[in-house]
Amino acid sequence: MPVANPVIERMSRADLLGFVERAAVAAVRRAAETSPLHRWRYARTDLRPERLRTLDDVRRHVPTVTKLDLLEFQETLPGGGAEPADPTVRQLHLTSGTSGVGREIYPRGSHDLAGLGIPGAYEYLWGGLVPGDRLMLTIPYGQTMAGPYFQETCAAAGLVPINAFAGSTADRLRDLQRFACAGLSGTPSYVHRLTLEAREAGLDPARDLPSLKAIFLSGEPYGPAWAHDVATFWRATVCEGWGATQTLGVAMCTCERGAVRLDEDGTARHALLHGLDHRCWIEVLDPDGNPVGPGETGEIVVTMLRPSAQPTIRFRMADKVQLLEPGSCGCGRPLSCYAAGTIGRVDDMMKIRGMNVWPDAIDAVLLRSPVVDYRGRIYSDDRGRESVDVTIALESGTPPESAAALPERLRHAVKRAVGITVDISVVDVRQMPVQQFKSRRWRDDRAVRMAGATNG
């Protein structure tokens, strides 16, 4: 079993929770004293940090912080910018902006940057990579934290980064072979596209890329059947990491067992993610703010336990995850556990014909062979009825008779899964835009139609 941190990985669950409790209480007290954001946030409450003793105290007395809180605070600063919490700030990062309500600014100090790559090193080392291995990075490099984070993660794990931020998919396939990459990092959407082109090009990973050990996914949910198909084609372990700007990188990741497992009957199932509890206290809460139990799904709320130029204290991520029993992985690590492959946005929920519909539920139906990608559109028809169109792209070489029968079969499958009827059509995969960051497959045109009618 690969070990990244023997102290933490061999600690008892009780000892680990004791450490988390002490660190979380200290983090709140530190933020209340030194962080302009949290002084501003707590000034509107009766919080007394010196009275906090336990994790339950923190849950009951420390208010959560949201993206909108942070944007509101930053509007109070000159120019709507970011005020560093210490004089050692060396970088400013923006969030990716996928929520559509604005992009907050995060100052990073020397202490942040010194440990930036460490959490991701757990993911890569547990995934089977070793110092000297080469890892292809496909996430774009810009003002978000992603670019610097992946570079520093490679450094922390002793890996050689192969930077494939630019260039075509064909270029990346060639470079995977040219540099004998042991790892590939990308979103499920992009790995999907890369796998398609590899198959079309006749690439045989066993022959052409025997160095590949693992594929590391992030940014989107995915189906277990799809993940198993990817693992089988590439002859590699499919791994997953979840994190964000607010968590300074990965806060949950798979171990050497990967992100997908097979039942005795051969059915692919999601495996699990381990929380890096010694770095980030993760709460999973119901809509009323109460902790959910194992097997239940709730919103992720995070508290970073290390000092930071801008502390993260009970930040509501608007991501949802299924909580599992701590230590339930066969690897034996004492860490908290969560369902892999299922993390989606709480705020991505769509209300369609009175039904609550989450995109990841439709992903699980559609994103399996031979479908390589899809786009959905909700709109009002000429009679004002809500309608849903879904366009799917298929693998090259899909038999015409299969392609012709697929829309009707998938229409019934979507109806069974989420309770709504959709119209499905097929397009050539090259008509589907390539997205290399977090893919947003759904467009809602209902509000635009309504606004036009009102203003007319």
N, C-alpha and C positions, 0 to 999 in steps of 0.2 A: 504494500500500500504506500503510495507516495505521501510524504509528510512535508508540509510547508512550515509548520510551527508546532514542534513537538509539545511545548508547554500547554498551549491551548487545546490541541487535538487530543491530548491524553488526560486533560483535566476532568474532574467529575462535573456533572451538570450543576450540582449544588454550589460548588466552588466557583464555577463560571458565572452563575446568576449572582452570587455575592459580589464578584468583581464588577459586573454590569451595574448592579444597584449603586455601589459606591461611586463608580465613574459617572453615572447618569446624574446623581444628585450633585456631584462636583461640577458637572458641565452646566447645569442650570444655574448654580450659584455664580459660576464664572461669567456666563452670558449676561446675567442680570447686573453684574458689576461693570463689565467691560464693553459690551456690545451695544452700540447706539440703536440698532434695530430692536433688540429685546428690552432695553430700557424704555423705548417708545411704546412697545407692545404691552409691557407689564405695568406701565404707569396708569393704564385704564382698568387695572384689576387691584385686588387686595392681596396679591401674592406676597408671601414672606419667605424668601428662599432659605433663610437660616433655620426655618422650622421643618424643612423637608428631611426625611430620614430614609424612606423606602420608595420602591418603584410605584407602589400604590399611592403614596403621597404625591408623587410627580403626576400620575394619571389624574388624580382628583383635583389638584390645585394649580397645575401649570397649564395655561391655555395653549391650544394648538395655534400654529401659524400657517397661513395659506399663501399661495402665490399672490392673491389679490392684496393680502396684508403687506407683503413685501413691496409690491408695486406702489401701493399707497404710501408706504414709508419713503420710498425712493423719490416720490413726487415732492416730498417736503424738503429734499436736498437741493442745493443750487444746480439748476439745469436738469433736474430730475435724474441725477447721477447716483453714484455709490460713494458713501463715506467709509473709508477703511476703519476697521476696529483697532488696528495697531499700525505703527509707522513702518512696518517691514513689508508692506504690500509690494508684490513684484509682478503680478498679472491680474487682469480683469477678464472674467469669463461671462458670456451670455448663455442663457438656456436656449434650447433648440427651438422654442416657440411653437411646438406642435399643438398646444392647447388653444391657440388662436386668441388669447387675451393679453398678449404682451410678453416681453422678454426681460426678465429681471437680470440685474448685474450682480456678479459675485466677485468680491475682491479676494485675492489669494496671497497669503503671506509666505515668508520663507519656510515656516513650519509646515504649511499646507503642501508646498511644492516638494519639500524633502521627503514626504511620505506618500506622494500622489500615486505612485505606481504600485505600492505594496499590496492593496487589496486585490488587484487584478492578477498579481503573481500567484495568489492562491488558486485562482481559476485555471491558470495555464499549467502550473505544476501538478495540481490534482488531475488535470486533463491528460497528463502523460508526457508533456514537453520537459526537456532538460536543458540546462545551460548550453548555449551554442546552437540550439535548434533555431530554424528560421521561421518566422511567422508573418504571413501576408496580411496587411492591414488595408481594408477597403473603405473604412469610414472616412468621409471628407474631413479635411483639416481646415479649420476656420477659427472664428472668434469664440466658438463654443469650447467646452472643456475637453471634448472627445479627442481631438488631435493630440494635444499635449499628454493627455491621460494615457492613451495607448502607447505613445513613445516611452513614457516613464515606466509603464507596466513592463514593457520588454526589457528595459534596463534593470528593473527590480528582480525579474525572473532570470536574468542572464541570457535573454533571447536576442536574436538579430532581427530587427524589423525590416520587412520588405514593404516599402511604402508604395501602395498601388492606388493612391488617391485619384490619379488622373489616368487617362488611357481607356481603351475599349475593353470589353469583356474578353475578347480574343487575346488582347495583350496580357491580361491577367492570367489566362489559362497558360499562355506560353511561359510567363514568368514563374508560375507555380512549379513548372517542370525545370526551367532553367536554373532556378535557385534551390531546387530540391527542398521545397518548403515542408516543414513538419506540421504546420498549423495554418489555418485560414480563419480570419475573423470578419464577420459581416452580419447584416440583418438577414432574417429568414427570407425576405423578399429578394434580396440580391443573391443569396446562396441559391435560391430557387432558379434565378435566371442563369447563374453560372453553371449550375448542374445541367440545365437544358442545353446550353451551348456546348458543354463538354460532350454530352451524348450525341448531339448533331455532328460534332467534329470527329466522332469516332474515338474519343479518348478512352483508354482503358486504364484506370488508376492503378490496378495491380501491375501493369506493365510499364505505364508511362509516369506514374507518380508514387512509387513504392515508399517514398519518404514520409508521406502524409499520415499523421497519427490522429489528428483531432480537428474538428470544425467547431468554432466558438460563435454561438448565436447571441444576439442582444437586440433590444429595441421593440420587438413585436411578439405577440403570441403565435403559436403554430400548432398544427395537428400532429399527434403521435405517429399516424401512418406515414405522413410526409417525412417526418424526422427519421423514421426507420428506413424509408426508401433512400433518403440522402446518405445515411450511414452505410447502407448496403452498397450503393453505387460507388461511393468514394473509399469504401473499406476503411472507414475512420470512425472514431467515437464522436458523436454529436454532443456538444456541451452547451451550457447556457450560463450567462451572467446577467444579473439585474442590478442596476444602479442608476445614478442620476447626478447632475451637477450638485445637488444638495447633499449627496452622500460621498462626494469626492471619489466617485468611481463605484466599483462593484461593492454591493452590500449583501448579495446572495449569489451563490454559484453552485454548480454541480460538482460532484467529486468524480473519482475515477470510474464510477458506475454510469456516468453519462446522463443524458436528459430523457432517454426513452428506454423502456424495457419490454420484453415479450412475455405474455402469459403462457401457460402451458399449452394452450390451444393455438399459439402463434399470433394472438391479437396484440398489437402494439399499444402500449400505455405510456402516459407521461410518468417519468420518474420524479425525483425531487431536487429541490435546491436547499443548500445549507446557508443559514444566516451567519455572517461573520460577526458574531455577537460581541466579541471583544473590541470591535471597532464601532459598531452601530447597534443601538438598541432599537429593535423593530417591534412595533405594536401593530396588530391587525384588529381594527375596530368596526363595529356595526354603525349604521347611520345615526344612532343615538350616542355614539362615543364610547360604548362599552366593549370590552375585549370579547372577541368571538372565541369559540371553542374549536378543538381539532376537528377537521372535516368541514368547517364552515368557512365562508368567504367574507372578506371585509376589506376596508380601505387600509393601505399601508401608511403608517405614521412613523417617522424616523427621528432619532436623536443621535447625533454624532458624539462620540465619547472623547475625541481628541480636541485639544485647543485648536482654534481656527480664527482666521481674520474675520470671517463672518460665521458664527456658530449656527448649527442647525439643531434646533430644539423643538421637538414635537411638531415637525413639519408634515402637513398633510399632503401626501404625494398625488392624490387623486388617481392612484393606481390600485387595482383590487387584486387580491391573491387568496388562494385557499391555504389556510393554516393546517399543518399536519403535526403529529405528535413529535416533540423534541427527541432527538436521538433515534428516530425510527428508521434511519438508513442502516443497511447491513454493514456499512463501513465502520460503525461504532463510534463516530465522533459525537461529542456531547452537544452539538449545535442545534439551534432551532431549525425547523424543517418546513418547507412550503412546496406546493405543487409546481413542477416545472412546466413550461410551455403555455401557461394559462394566464399570465399576468396581462391584464388589459386595463384600459382607462375607465374609471368610474364615470367620467363625464363624456364618454363615447356612447353611452346608452342612447338609443333612438326610440322615440315613441311613434310607432307606425300602426295606424288603424286601432289605436287603443292598447296596443301590445308594447311592452318593454322589450326592446331587441338590442343585444350587444353584438357588435361586429365580430368578436372572436367566436361567438357561437356559430355564425355563418361561415367564418374561416374554417372551422372544424369540419363543416360539410363539404365545402367547395375545394379547399386547398389539398387535394390529393390527386394522384395520377388518374387521368392524363391532364388535369387542369393545372396550369403553371402560374396563373395569376387571374385576378378578376377586378372589376370596378362596379360599384353600385350607385344608383341614382334614385332618389326619392323626389317625386314631383306631384303636382296637381294636374289631372287631365282636364279636358275641355269642360267636363261637367263638375269640376271641383273635387273629384274623388282622388284620394291618395293612391298613387301607383308607384310600383318599384320595378325598375329595370336593372338587370344584372348582365354584364358582358363578361364572358369568360374567354381566355386564351388557352389553347391546347398545345400539348407537346407536338413537335414536328413528327410527321409520320403516323399520327393517329388515323386509323382506318376510317374512311368516309362514313361507313355504316355506323360505326361507334360514335363518331362526331354528331351524326344526325340524331341519334337516339338519346344522347347525353342531356340536352336541355330539359326534356320532359322528365327524365329520371331525377335530375338534380332539383327540379322544381318541386317534386313531391318530397324529396329529402329535406329541403329547406322548410317546407310546410310542416313536416313532422317535427323538425328540430325547434323552430321558433314560432310556429303558429300563423305565419303570414304567407300569402301567395305572391310570388315574384315572376316576372317575365324574364326568360334567359335567352341570350343570343350568343353566337360564337364569332370571334374575330381572329385574324392571324396574330400570332404572338408579337410580331414586330409592330403592330399597331398599338400595343400596350406600352405606355411610357415606362422607362426604367427609373426606379427610385432606389437610391443607395443609402438613404437614411431611414427614418421611421416612415413606413408606408401608410398613407391615409387613403383608403380605397373608396370611401363613401362621400357622396356629394348630396346635400339636401337643398333642393331648389324650391321647396314649398314656401319659405319665408319670402323669397324674391318675388314669386308670383303674387303673394298676398300684399306685399308692399306696393307693387305696381297697381293692383286693383284699387287699393286705398287711395293712392295718390292720383289716380286717374279720375 
